[in-house]
Amino acid sequence: MDKRKVIIVGASHGGHESAIELLDKYDDVDVTIYEAGDFISFMSCGMQLYLEGKVTAEDDVRNFKPEDVEAKGGHVFANHQVTAINPDNKTVTVKDLNNGKESQEKYDKLILSSGVTPKTLPVPNSDLRNIYLMRGRDWATKLNAAKQDSSIKNVVVIGAGYIGTEASEVFAKAGKHVTLMDMIDRPLGTYLNPELLDVLEPAFKKEIDLKMGVKITGFKGDKKVASVETDQGAVPADLVIVSAGVSPNTDWLKGTVDLDQRGWIKTDPYLRTNIKDVYAIGDAILPLSIPAGKPMPIALATTARREAQYLVNHLFEAKPDKTFKGVVGASALSIFDYHFATAGLNQFSAKKNDIPYATSFYEDSMRPAYIPEKDNPKVYVSLTFNPYNHQILGGAVLSKYDITAQGNVLALAISHKMTLEDLAEQDFFFQPGFDRQWSLLNLAAQHALGMARF
């Protein structure tokens, strides 16, 4: 019996998960991954650890090695770019980037996991040397060399999201003078509610210069960058790291696969595109947000892997018996001695998606008051909820103590559409070596409900 041929475009989280799940679940599949890059498959979310020398080796910072999939019977091709889908004969056009040759490859099922591309700034002189992106193995290698280059003294990071703030910390720890700038008013301003930013912002200002609410107008330098030009003046720069967002890698699909006005791949609730037997997962689609109740950008490895698992489980059904349930969108970060985890919506994302919301901020100590301050760090919880029915839409925890596992509790609560009342009375353990008689999240929910402080 001929095997069913599945082609996967892209070797990152979604592509990897799809291949492994297919090969483990089915005996009659021929699975091939095509990856345009030359390295399978660098994990950009591990770049900070790599730059800080906290990984075993550069080539270990990856989702998988080709031989991991090949050992299960799959095929992996780096430097092979899928340039077109030919729906009428169910083939894809594949270009071998090593020699420029093209071939037509047959598929029974096609999974698009083409991901996103970092944005470059459309300003003068953006092609000067020493203007880097912070994504992919090649850039990681260049950034690591720059970190150790004594001639690089002034580093400007453009973009105050996760990647930009990580870059700021890496180069500040390396002894560079770092300036972090963005059009938004505060670092991490789209990720956390204002009260948590009030706690974090002084930690930024202690270590780096902040220039927020600025517009980048260009770069200056003689072949190599020397300054970043803004509407608030020039900032000296021996190195610039641009982390100004991403665009879906979907230009090659125009005219074939339905895209929205921003280039995201349109999918139905079963992750199917408009073309029969062509599916899409990962950062280039808009998955269903459980708390928002609508599709929205959630570019996370966890999201891509959950989409892939769902898709593989239902790939060969004429009509799946259930839709993809959606995701919460949970993430975490350590920055300048603080650790935070966030899940679901916050003030920024709720407002952007026209969802009614209210917020609550709770501050306390981690353990009972009789524990000395040095062993009893401050902890902070921000909750975002529906003001009418008290459904928890999002939440975040922050402390110099690592309480990020509490973010998983919030993610579970959001996924199951729990209310403040549910969380306020939820039964958690107590032991004074770890927490309070009422758990931190109990107390935060009680505070949001206006209950007396314990």
C-alpha positions as a Markdown table, in Angstrom:
| # | Residue | x | y | z |
|---|---|---|---|---|
| 1 | Met | 0.0 | 0.0 | 0.0 |
| 2 | Asp | 1.3 | 3.4 | -1.0 |
| 3 | Lys | 2.0 | 5.7 | 1.9 |
| 4 | Arg | 0.1 | 9.0 | 2.3 |
| 5 | Lys | 2.6 | 11.8 | 1.6 |
| 6 | Val | 2.6 | 14.7 | 4.0 |
| 7 | Ile | 4.8 | 17.8 | 3.2 |
| 8 | Ile | 5.6 | 20.3 | 6.0 |
| 9 | Val | 6.8 | 23.8 | 5.1 |
| 10 | Gly | 9.0 | 25.1 | 7.9 |
| 11 | Ala | 11.1 | 23.2 | 10.6 |
| 12 | Ser | 10.4 | 25.3 | 13.7 |
| 13 | His | 8.1 | 24.3 | 16.6 |
| 14 | Gly | 5.0 | 23.6 | 14.5 |
| 15 | Gly | 6.8 | 21.7 | 11.8 |
| 16 | His | 8.8 | 19.7 | 14.3 |
| 17 | Glu | 5.8 | 18.8 | 16.3 |
| 18 | Ser | 3.8 | 17.8 | 13.2 |
| 19 | Ala | 6.5 | 15.5 | 11.9 |
| 20 | Ile | 7.1 | 13.7 | 15.2 |
| 21 | Glu | 3.3 | 13.3 | 15.9 |
| 22 | Leu | 2.6 | 12.0 | 12.4 |
| 23 | Leu | 5.5 | 9.5 | 12.5 |
| 24 | Asp | 4.5 | 8.3 | 16.0 |
| 25 | Lys | 0.8 | 8.1 | 15.3 |
| 26 | Tyr | 0.6 | 6.6 | 11.8 |
| 27 | Asp | 2.3 | 3.7 | 10.1 |
| 28 | Asp | 1.4 | 4.6 | 6.5 |
| 29 | Val | 2.8 | 8.2 | 6.2 |
| 30 | Asp | 5.7 | 9.6 | 4.3 |
| 31 | Val | 6.7 | 12.8 | 6.0 |
| 32 | Thr | 9.0 | 15.5 | 4.5 |
| 33 | Ile | 10.0 | 18.8 | 6.0 |
| 34 | Tyr | 11.4 | 21.6 | 3.8 |
| 35 | Glu | 13.2 | 24.4 | 5.6 |
| 36 | Ala | 14.6 | 27.4 | 3.7 |
| 37 | Gly | 17.2 | 28.1 | 6.4 |
| 38 | Asp | 20.6 | 26.4 | 6.5 |
| 39 | Phe | 20.3 | 25.2 | 10.1 |
| 40 | Ile | 17.7 | 22.8 | 11.6 |
| 41 | Ser | 16.4 | 24.4 | 13.7 |
| 42 | Phe | 17.7 | 27.2 | 15.9 |
| 43 | Met | 15.5 | 28.1 | 18.9 |
| 44 | Ser | 15.5 | 31.9 | 19.0 |
| 45 | Cys | 13.8 | 31.9 | 22.4 |
| 46 | Gly | 17.0 | 30.4 | 23.7 |
| 47 | Met | 19.2 | 33.1 | 22.4 |
| 48 | Gln | 19.6 | 35.0 | 25.6 |
| 49 | Leu | 20.8 | 31.9 | 27.4 |
| 50 | Tyr | 23.2 | 31.3 | 24.5 |
| 51 | Leu | 24.6 | 34.8 | 24.6 |
| 52 | Glu | 25.1 | 34.6 | 28.4 |
| 53 | Gly | 27.0 | 31.3 | 28.0 |
| 54 | Lys | 24.4 | 29.3 | 29.8 |
| 55 | Val | 24.0 | 26.5 | 27.2 |
| 56 | Thr | 26.0 | 23.4 | 26.4 |
| 57 | Ala | 26.9 | 24.6 | 22.9 |
| 58 | Glu | 25.7 | 26.9 | 20.1 |
| 59 | Asp | 24.5 | 24.1 | 17.9 |
| 60 | Asp | 22.5 | 22.6 | 20.8 |
| 61 | Val | 20.1 | 25.6 | 20.9 |
| 62 | Arg | 17.7 | 23.9 | 18.5 |
| 63 | Asn | 14.3 | 22.2 | 18.5 |
| 64 | Phe | 15.7 | 19.0 | 16.9 |
| 65 | Lys | 18.4 | 17.6 | 14.7 |
| 66 | Pro | 17.4 | 16.2 | 11.3 |
| 67 | Glu | 18.5 | 12.8 | 12.3 |
| 68 | Asp | 15.9 | 12.8 | 15.1 |
| 69 | Val | 13.1 | 12.9 | 12.5 |
| 70 | Glu | 15.0 | 10.7 | 10.0 |
| 71 | Ala | 15.4 | 8.0 | 12.7 |
| 72 | Lys | 11.6 | 7.7 | 12.7 |
| 73 | Gly | 11.4 | 7.4 | 8.9 |
| 74 | Gly | 10.9 | 11.1 | 8.0 |
| 75 | His | 12.9 | 13.3 | 5.7 |
| 76 | Val | 14.3 | 16.7 | 6.4 |
| 77 | Phe | 15.8 | 19.1 | 3.8 |
| 78 | Ala | 17.5 | 22.3 | 4.9 |
| 79 | Asn | 18.2 | 25.1 | 2.3 |
| 80 | His | 15.1 | 24.0 | 0.4 |
| 81 | Gln | 12.5 | 26.7 | -0.1 |
| 82 | Val | 8.9 | 26.0 | -1.0 |
| 83 | Thr | 8.0 | 28.8 | -3.4 |
| 84 | Ala | 4.6 | 27.9 | -4.7 |
| 85 | Ile | 1.6 | 25.6 | -4.1 |
| 86 | Asn | 0.0 | 24.1 | -7.2 |
| 87 | Pro | -3.5 | 23.0 | -6.0 |
| 88 | Asp | -4.7 | 21.5 | -9.3 |
| 89 | Asn | -2.1 | 18.7 | -9.3 |
| 90 | Lys | -1.4 | 18.8 | -5.5 |
| 91 | Thr | 2.3 | 19.6 | -5.8 |
| 92 | Val | 4.6 | 22.2 | -4.3 |
| 93 | Thr | 7.5 | 23.9 | -6.1 |
| 94 | Val | 10.7 | 23.4 | -4.1 |
| 95 | Lys | 13.9 | 25.4 | -4.8 |
| 96 | Asp | 17.2 | 23.9 | -3.8 |
| 97 | Leu | 19.0 | 27.0 | -2.5 |
| 98 | Asn | 22.4 | 25.2 | -2.8 |
| 99 | Asn | 22.2 | 24.9 | -6.6 |
| 100 | Gly | 19.1 | 26.9 | -7.7 |
| 101 | Lys | 17.3 | 23.8 | -9.1 |
| 102 | Glu | 13.5 | 23.5 | -8.8 |
| 103 | Ser | 11.4 | 20.4 | -8.5 |
| 104 | Gln | 7.7 | 19.6 | -8.2 |
| 105 | Glu | 6.9 | 17.5 | -5.2 |
| 106 | Lys | 3.6 | 15.6 | -4.7 |
| 107 | Tyr | 1.6 | 15.9 | -1.5 |
| 108 | Asp | -1.6 | 14.3 | -0.1 |
| 109 | Lys | -1.6 | 16.7 | 2.8 |
| 110 | Leu | 0.3 | 20.0 | 3.1 |
| 111 | Ile | 1.0 | 21.7 | 6.4 |
| 112 | Leu | 2.2 | 25.3 | 6.3 |
| 113 | Ser | 4.3 | 26.3 | 9.3 |
| 114 | Ser | 6.1 | 29.1 | 7.5 |
| 115 | Gly | 6.4 | 31.4 | 10.5 |
| 116 | Val | 7.3 | 35.0 | 10.6 |
| 117 | Thr | 10.1 | 37.3 | 9.4 |
| 118 | Pro | 11.7 | 40.1 | 11.6 |
| 119 | Lys | 10.8 | 43.5 | 10.5 |
| 120 | Thr | 13.5 | 45.9 | 9.4 |
| 121 | Leu | 13.0 | 49.6 | 9.8 |
| 122 | Pro | 12.1 | 51.5 | 6.6 |
| 123 | Val | 14.4 | 54.4 | 7.4 |
| 124 | Pro | 17.6 | 55.8 | 5.8 |
| 125 | Asn | 20.8 | 53.9 | 6.1 |
| 126 | Ser | 19.3 | 50.8 | 7.6 |
| 127 | Asp | 21.8 | 48.7 | 5.6 |
| 128 | Leu | 24.9 | 50.1 | 7.6 |
| 129 | Arg | 27.1 | 47.5 | 9.2 |
| 130 | Asn | 26.6 | 46.6 | 12.8 |
| 131 | Ile | 22.8 | 46.9 | 12.6 |
| 132 | Tyr | 21.6 | 43.4 | 13.7 |
| 133 | Leu | 18.4 | 41.5 | 14.2 |
| 134 | Met | 18.0 | 39.1 | 17.2 |
| 135 | Arg | 16.6 | 36.1 | 15.5 |
| 136 | Gly | 18.2 | 32.9 | 14.1 |
| 137 | Arg | 21.5 | 31.2 | 14.5 |
| 138 | Asp | 23.5 | 33.5 | 12.1 |
| 139 | Trp | 22.5 | 36.6 | 14.1 |
| 140 | Ala | 23.2 | 34.8 | 17.4 |
| 141 | Thr | 26.7 | 34.1 | 16.3 |
| 142 | Lys | 27.3 | 37.7 | 15.2 |
| 143 | Leu | 25.8 | 39.1 | 18.4 |
| 144 | Asn | 28.0 | 36.8 | 20.5 |
| 145 | Ala | 31.1 | 38.1 | 18.8 |
| 146 | Ala | 29.8 | 41.7 | 19.2 |
| 147 | Lys | 29.3 | 41.2 | 22.9 |
| 148 | Gln | 32.9 | 40.3 | 23.3 |
| 149 | Asp | 34.2 | 43.1 | 21.0 |
| 150 | Ser | 35.9 | 45.8 | 23.2 |
| 151 | Ser | 35.5 | 48.3 | 20.4 |
| 152 | Ile | 31.7 | 48.2 | 20.8 |
| 153 | Lys | 30.9 | 50.4 | 23.7 |
| 154 | Asn | 27.5 | 51.9 | 22.9 |
| 155 | Val | 24.6 | 49.5 | 22.1 |
| 156 | Val | 21.2 | 50.7 | 21.1 |
| 157 | Val | 18.3 | 48.3 | 21.2 |
| 158 | Ile | 15.2 | 49.3 | 19.2 |
| 159 | Gly | 12.1 | 47.5 | 20.4 |
| 160 | Ala | 11.1 | 47.1 | 24.1 |
| 161 | Gly | 9.3 | 43.8 | 23.9 |
| 162 | Tyr | 10.6 | 40.4 | 25.1 |
| 163 | Ile | 13.4 | 40.1 | 22.6 |
| 164 | Gly | 14.6 | 43.7 | 22.9 |
| 165 | Thr | 14.6 | 43.7 | 26.7 |
| 166 | Glu | 16.5 | 40.4 | 26.7 |
| 167 | Ala | 19.1 | 41.9 | 24.4 |
| 168 | Ser | 19.4 | 45.0 | 26.7 |
| 169 | Glu | 20.1 | 42.8 | 29.7 |
| 170 | Val | 22.7 | 40.7 | 27.8 |
| 171 | Phe | 24.7 | 43.6 | 26.7 |
| 172 | Ala | 24.4 | 45.5 | 30.0 |
| 173 | Lys | 25.8 | 42.5 | 31.8 |
| 174 | Ala | 28.6 | 42.5 | 29.2 |
| 175 | Gly | 29.6 | 45.9 | 30.4 |
| 176 | Lys | 28.2 | 47.9 | 27.4 |
| 177 | His | 26.4 | 51.2 | 27.7 |
| 178 | Val | 22.9 | 50.2 | 26.5 |
| 179 | Thr | 20.0 | 52.4 | 25.4 |
| 180 | Leu | 16.6 | 50.8 | 24.9 |
| 181 | Met | 14.1 | 52.8 | 22.8 |
| 182 | Asp | 10.7 | 52.3 | 21.4 |
| 183 | Met | 7.6 | 54.1 | 20.2 |
| 184 | Ile | 5.6 | 52.9 | 23.1 |
| 185 | Asp | 5.7 | 54.7 | 26.4 |
| 186 | Arg | 7.2 | 52.0 | 28.6 |
| 187 | Pro | 9.3 | 48.9 | 28.3 |
| 188 | Leu | 7.1 | 45.7 | 28.0 |
| 189 | Gly | 4.2 | 48.1 | 27.8 |
| 190 | Thr | 2.1 | 45.7 | 25.7 |
| 191 | Tyr | 2.8 | 42.7 | 27.9 |
| 192 | Leu | 2.0 | 43.9 | 31.4 |
| 193 | Asn | -0.5 | 46.1 | 33.2 |
| 194 | Pro | 0.7 | 49.5 | 34.4 |
| 195 | Glu | 1.1 | 48.6 | 38.1 |
| 196 | Leu | 3.6 | 45.9 | 37.3 |
| 197 | Leu | 5.4 | 48.2 | 35.0 |
| 198 | Asp | 5.7 | 50.6 | 37.9 |
| 199 | Val | 7.6 | 47.9 | 39.8 |
| 200 | Leu | 9.8 | 46.9 | 36.8 |
| 201 | Glu | 10.7 | 50.3 | 35.3 |
| 202 | Pro | 13.1 | 51.4 | 38.0 |
| 203 | Ala | 15.0 | 48.2 | 37.5 |
| 204 | Phe | 15.5 | 49.1 | 33.9 |
| 205 | Lys | 16.5 | 52.6 | 34.7 |
| 206 | Lys | 19.1 | 51.4 | 37.1 |
| 207 | Glu | 20.9 | 49.3 | 34.5 |
| 208 | Ile | 20.3 | 51.0 | 31.1 |
| 209 | Asp | 19.1 | 54.3 | 29.5 |
| 210 | Leu | 15.5 | 54.3 | 28.4 |
| 211 | Lys | 14.2 | 56.5 | 25.6 |
| 212 | Met | 10.6 | 55.7 | 25.2 |
| 213 | Gly | 7.9 | 57.3 | 23.1 |
| 214 | Val | 10.5 | 58.1 | 20.3 |
| 215 | Lys | 10.3 | 57.8 | 16.6 |
| 216 | Ile | 13.3 | 56.4 | 14.7 |
| 217 | Thr | 14.1 | 58.6 | 11.7 |
| 218 | Gly | 17.3 | 56.9 | 10.4 |
| 219 | Phe | 20.8 | 55.9 | 11.1 |
| 220 | Lys | 24.1 | 57.7 | 10.5 |
| 221 | Gly | 27.6 | 56.4 | 9.9 |
| 222 | Asp | 30.4 | 55.8 | 7.4 |
| 223 | Lys | 29.7 | 52.3 | 6.2 |
| 224 | Lys | 29.3 | 51.3 | 9.9 |
| 225 | Val | 26.5 | 52.7 | 12.1 |
| 226 | Ala | 27.6 | 55.5 | 14.4 |
| 227 | Ser | 24.3 | 56.8 | 15.7 |
| 228 | Val | 20.6 | 56.3 | 15.8 |
| 229 | Glu | 18.6 | 59.4 | 14.7 |
| 230 | Thr | 15.3 | 60.0 | 16.4 |
| 231 | Asp | 12.7 | 62.8 | 16.7 |
| 232 | Gln | 14.3 | 63.5 | 20.1 |
| 233 | Gly | 17.9 | 63.7 | 18.9 |
| 234 | Ala | 20.7 | 61.4 | 18.0 |
| 235 | Val | 22.0 | 58.5 | 20.2 |
| 236 | Pro | 25.6 | 57.2 | 19.7 |
| 237 | Ala | 25.7 | 53.6 | 18.7 |
| 238 | Asp | 28.5 | 51.2 | 17.8 |
| 239 | Leu | 26.0 | 48.4 | 17.5 |
| 240 | Val | 22.2 | 48.5 | 16.9 |
| 241 | Ile | 19.9 | 45.6 | 17.6 |
| 242 | Val | 16.5 | 45.9 | 15.9 |
| 243 | Ser | 13.6 | 44.1 | 17.5 |
| 244 | Ala | 10.7 | 45.9 | 15.9 |
| 245 | Gly | 8.2 | 43.2 | 15.5 |
| 246 | Val | 7.5 | 40.5 | 12.8 |
| 247 | Ser | 5.6 | 40.0 | 9.6 |
| 248 | Pro | 4.0 | 36.7 | 8.6 |
| 249 | Asn | 6.2 | 34.9 | 6.0 |
| 250 | Thr | 3.4 | 34.6 | 3.5 |
| 251 | Asp | 4.2 | 36.8 | 0.5 |
| 252 | Trp | 4.8 | 33.6 | -1.5 |
| 253 | Leu | 1.2 | 32.5 | -0.8 |
| 254 | Lys | -0.5 | 35.6 | -2.3 |
| 255 | Gly | -3.1 | 34.7 | -4.9 |
| 256 | Thr | -3.2 | 31.1 | -3.8 |
| 257 | Val | -4.0 | 30.9 | -0.1 |
| 258 | Asp | -6.4 | 33.4 | 1.4 |
| 259 | Leu | -4.6 | 35.9 | 3.6 |
| 260 | Asp | -6.0 | 38.8 | 5.7 |
| 261 | Gln | -5.1 | 42.4 | 5.1 |
| 262 | Arg | -1.9 | 42.1 | 7.2 |
| 263 | Gly | -0.8 | 38.8 | 5.6 |
| 264 | Trp | -1.9 | 36.3 | 8.2 |
| 265 | Ile | -3.1 | 33.0 | 6.8 |
| 266 | Lys | -6.8 | 32.6 | 7.1 |
| 267 | Thr | -7.9 | 29.3 | 8.7 |
| 268 | Asp | -11.2 | 27.8 | 9.7 |
| 269 | Pro | -11.8 | 26.4 | 13.2 |
| 270 | Tyr | -10.2 | 23.1 | 12.0 |
| 271 | Leu | -7.0 | 24.9 | 10.9 |
| 272 | Arg | -7.8 | 24.3 | 7.3 |
| 273 | Thr | -7.0 | 26.9 | 4.6 |
| 274 | Asn | -9.2 | 27.7 | 1.6 |
| 275 | Ile | -7.4 | 25.0 | -0.4 |
| 276 | Lys | -8.4 | 21.4 | 0.1 |
| 277 | Asp | -5.8 | 19.4 | 2.0 |
| 278 | Val | -3.7 | 22.4 | 2.9 |
| 279 | Tyr | -3.5 | 23.4 | 6.6 |
| 280 | Ala | -1.7 | 26.1 | 8.5 |
| 281 | Ile | -0.3 | 26.4 | 12.0 |
| 282 | Gly | 2.2 | 28.5 | 13.9 |
| 283 | Asp | 3.1 | 32.1 | 14.0 |
| 284 | Ala | 1.7 | 32.9 | 10.5 |
| 285 | Ile | -1.9 | 32.3 | 11.6 |
| 286 | Leu | -4.2 | 33.9 | 14.1 |
| 287 | Pro | -5.3 | 31.2 | 16.5 |
| 288 | Leu | -8.4 | 31.3 | 18.6 |
| 289 | Ser | -7.8 | 33.1 | 21.9 |
| 290 | Ile | -9.9 | 31.4 | 24.6 |
| 291 | Pro | -10.3 | 34.5 | 26.8 |
| 292 | Ala | -10.9 | 36.9 | 23.9 |
| 293 | Gly | -13.2 | 34.5 | 22.1 |
| 294 | Lys | -11.8 | 35.5 | 18.8 |
| 295 | Pro | -8.6 | 34.9 | 16.7 |
| 296 | Met | -5.6 | 37.1 | 17.5 |
| 297 | Pro | -1.8 | 37.0 | 17.2 |
| 298 | Ile | -0.3 | 34.6 | 19.7 |
| 299 | Ala | 3.2 | 33.9 | 18.4 |
| 300 | Leu | 4.5 | 31.3 | 20.9 |
| 301 | Ala | 6.1 | 27.9 | 20.6 |
| 302 | Thr | 3.5 | 26.5 | 22.9 |
| 303 | Thr | 0.7 | 27.7 | 20.6 |
| 304 | Ala | 2.3 | 26.2 | 17.5 |
| 305 | Arg | 2.9 | 22.8 | 19.2 |
| 306 | Arg | -0.7 | 22.6 | 20.4 |
| 307 | Glu | -2.0 | 23.5 | 17.0 |
| 308 | Ala | 0.2 | 20.8 | 15.4 |
| 309 | Gln | -0.9 | 18.1 | 17.8 |
| 310 | Tyr | -4.6 | 18.9 | 17.2 |
| 311 | Leu | -4.0 | 18.9 | 13.5 |
| 312 | Val | -2.2 | 15.6 | 13.3 |
| 313 | Asn | -4.9 | 13.9 | 15.4 |
| 314 | His | -7.6 | 15.0 | 12.9 |
| 315 | Leu | -5.6 | 15.3 | 9.6 |
| 316 | Phe | -7.1 | 12.3 | 7.8 |
| 317 | Glu | -10.7 | 12.8 | 9.0 |
| 318 | Ala | -13.2 | 14.0 | 6.3 |
| 319 | Lys | -14.5 | 16.4 | 9.0 |
| 320 | Pro | -13.0 | 16.5 | 12.4 |
| 321 | Asp | -15.3 | 15.7 | 15.3 |
| 322 | Lys | -14.2 | 18.8 | 17.1 |
| 323 | Thr | -12.6 | 22.2 | 16.4 |
| 324 | Phe | -9.3 | 23.4 | 17.7 |
| 325 | Lys | -10.1 | 24.5 | 21.3 |
| 326 | Gly | -7.9 | 27.6 | 21.2 |
| 327 | Val | -5.1 | 28.8 | 23.4 |
| 328 | Val | -4.6 | 31.1 | 26.3 |
| 329 | Gly | -1.2 | 32.6 | 25.4 |
| 330 | Ala | 1.1 | 32.2 | 28.4 |
| 331 | Ser | 4.8 | 33.3 | 28.6 |
| 332 | Ala | 7.5 | 34.2 | 31.1 |
| 333 | Leu | 10.6 | 36.3 | 31.3 |
| 334 | Ser | 13.5 | 37.0 | 33.7 |
| 335 | Ile | 14.8 | 40.6 | 33.5 |
| 336 | Phe | 17.1 | 42.5 | 35.7 |
| 337 | Asp | 16.6 | 40.3 | 38.8 |
| 338 | Tyr | 12.8 | 40.1 | 38.4 |
| 339 | His | 10.8 | 37.2 | 37.1 |
| 340 | Phe | 7.4 | 37.4 | 35.7 |
| 341 | Ala | 4.8 | 35.1 | 34.0 |
| 342 | Thr | 1.7 | 36.3 | 32.2 |
| 343 | Ala | -1.3 | 34.5 | 30.7 |
| 344 | Gly | -4.2 | 35.6 | 28.6 |
| 345 | Leu | -5.2 | 39.2 | 28.1 |
| 346 | Asn | -4.0 | 42.3 | 29.8 |
| 347 | Gln | -5.3 | 45.9 | 29.7 |
| 348 | Phe | -3.6 | 46.6 | 26.3 |
| 349 | Ser | -4.8 | 43.5 | 24.5 |
| 350 | Ala | -8.3 | 43.6 | 25.9 |
| 351 | Lys | -8.7 | 47.2 | 24.8 |
| 352 | Lys | -7.2 | 46.5 | 21.4 |
| 353 | Asn | -9.8 | 43.7 | 20.9 |
| 354 | Asp | -12.7 | 45.7 | 22.2 |
| 355 | Ile | -13.3 | 43.3 | 25.1 |
| 356 | Pro | -14.8 | 44.8 | 28.3 |
| 357 | Tyr | -12.3 | 44.5 | 31.2 |
| 358 | Ala | -11.4 | 45.6 | 34.6 |
| 359 | Thr | -8.1 | 45.1 | 36.4 |
| 360 | Ser | -6.8 | 44.6 | 40.0 |
| 361 | Phe | -3.4 | 44.8 | 41.4 |
| 362 | Tyr | -2.3 | 43.0 | 44.6 |
| 363 | Glu | 1.0 | 43.3 | 46.5 |
| 364 | Asp | 2.1 | 41.2 | 49.4 |
| 365 | Ser | 4.9 | 39.1 | 50.8 |
| 366 | Met | 5.4 | 35.5 | 49.7 |
| 367 | Arg | 5.3 | 33.9 | 53.1 |
| 368 | Pro | 3.8 | 34.8 | 56.6 |
| 369 | Ala | 4.9 | 38.1 | 58.2 |
| 370 | Tyr | 7.0 | 36.3 | 60.8 |
| 371 | Ile | 9.5 | 35.2 | 58.1 |
| 372 | Pro | 12.4 | 37.7 | 57.9 |
| 373 | Glu | 12.3 | 40.0 | 54.9 |
| 374 | Lys | 15.5 | 38.6 | 53.3 |
| 375 | Asp | 13.6 | 35.2 | 53.0 |
| 376 | Asn | 10.2 | 36.7 | 52.3 |
| 377 | Pro | 10.3 | 38.6 | 49.0 |
| 378 | Lys | 7.6 | 40.9 | 47.8 |
| 379 | Val | 5.2 | 39.4 | 45.3 |
| 380 | Tyr | 2.8 | 41.2 | 42.9 |
| 381 | Val | -0.2 | 39.9 | 41.1 |
| 382 | Ser | -2.2 | 41.7 | 38.3 |
| 383 | Leu | -5.6 | 40.3 | 37.2 |
| 384 | Thr | -7.6 | 41.3 | 34.2 |
| 385 | Phe | -11.3 | 40.2 | 34.3 |
| 386 | Asn | -14.7 | 40.8 | 32.8 |
| 387 | Pro | -16.4 | 43.4 | 35.0 |
| 388 | Tyr | -19.8 | 42.0 | 34.5 |
| 389 | Asn | -19.4 | 38.2 | 35.2 |
| 390 | His | -16.0 | 38.3 | 36.8 |
| 391 | Gln | -14.5 | 35.7 | 34.3 |
| 392 | Ile | -10.7 | 35.9 | 34.5 |
| 393 | Leu | -9.4 | 37.0 | 31.2 |
| 394 | Gly | -5.7 | 37.3 | 32.1 |
| 395 | Gly | -3.2 | 37.6 | 34.8 |
| 396 | Ala | 0.5 | 38.1 | 35.7 |
| 397 | Val | 2.8 | 37.5 | 38.6 |
| 398 | Leu | 6.0 | 39.3 | 39.4 |
| 399 | Ser | 8.7 | 39.0 | 42.0 |
| 400 | Lys | 12.5 | 38.8 | 42.5 |
| 401 | Tyr | 11.7 | 35.3 | 43.8 |
| 402 | Asp | 10.8 | 32.9 | 41.0 |
| 403 | Ile | 7.1 | 32.5 | 41.3 |
| 404 | Thr | 6.6 | 32.0 | 37.5 |
| 405 | Ala | 5.0 | 28.6 | 38.1 |
| 406 | Gln | 2.0 | 30.6 | 39.4 |
| 407 | Gly | 1.5 | 31.7 | 35.8 |
| 408 | Asn | 0.6 | 28.1 | 34.9 |
| 409 | Val | -2.2 | 28.2 | 37.5 |
| 410 | Leu | -3.5 | 31.4 | 36.0 |
| 411 | Ala | -3.3 | 29.9 | 32.5 |
| 412 | Leu | -5.4 | 26.9 | 33.7 |
| 413 | Ala | -7.9 | 29.2 | 35.3 |
| 414 | Ile | -8.3 | 31.3 | 32.1 |
| 415 | Ser | -8.5 | 28.2 | 29.9 |
| 416 | His | -11.4 | 26.9 | 32.0 |
| 417 | Lys | -13.1 | 30.3 | 32.2 |
| 418 | Met | -13.0 | 30.5 | 35.9 |
| 419 | Thr | -14.2 | 33.5 | 37.8 |
| 420 | Leu | -12.7 | 35.6 | 40.5 |
| 421 | Glu | -15.0 | 33.8 | 42.9 |
| 422 | Asp | -13.7 | 30.4 | 41.8 |
| 423 | Leu | -10.0 | 31.5 | 42.2 |
| 424 | Ala | -10.7 | 33.2 | 45.5 |
| 425 | Glu | -11.9 | 30.0 | 47.1 |
| 426 | Gln | -9.8 | 27.5 | 45.2 |
| 427 | Asp | -8.1 | 24.9 | 47.5 |
| 428 | Phe | -4.3 | 25.2 | 47.4 |
| 429 | Phe | -1.7 | 23.9 | 49.8 |
| 430 | Phe | -0.2 | 25.9 | 52.7 |
| 431 | Gln | 3.2 | 25.4 | 54.2 |
| 432 | Pro | 5.0 | 28.5 | 55.7 |
| 433 | Gly | 8.3 | 27.5 | 54.0 |
| 434 | Phe | 6.6 | 28.2 | 50.7 |
| 435 | Asp | 3.5 | 30.4 | 51.0 |
| 436 | Arg | 0.6 | 31.9 | 53.0 |
| 437 | Gln | -2.4 | 30.3 | 54.7 |
| 438 | Trp | -4.4 | 31.6 | 51.8 |
| 439 | Ser | -2.4 | 31.1 | 48.6 |
| 440 | Leu | -1.1 | 34.2 | 46.7 |
| 441 | Leu | -3.7 | 33.7 | 43.9 |
| 442 | Asn | -6.5 | 33.2 | 46.4 |
| 443 | Leu | -5.5 | 36.6 | 48.0 |
| 444 | Ala | -5.2 | 38.4 | 44.7 |
| 445 | Ala | -8.7 | 37.2 | 43.7 |
| 446 | Gln | -10.2 | 38.1 | 47.1 |
| 447 | His | -8.6 | 41.6 | 46.7 |
| 448 | Ala | -10.2 | 42.0 | 43.3 |
| 449 | Leu | -13.6 | 41.2 | 44.8 |
| 450 | Gly | -13.1 | 43.8 | 47.5 |
| 451 | Met | -12.8 | 41.3 | 50.4 |
| 452 | Ala | -11.1 | 42.2 | 53.6 |
| 453 | Arg | -7.3 | 41.7 | 53.6 |
| 454 | Phe | -6.2 | 38.6 | 55.3 |
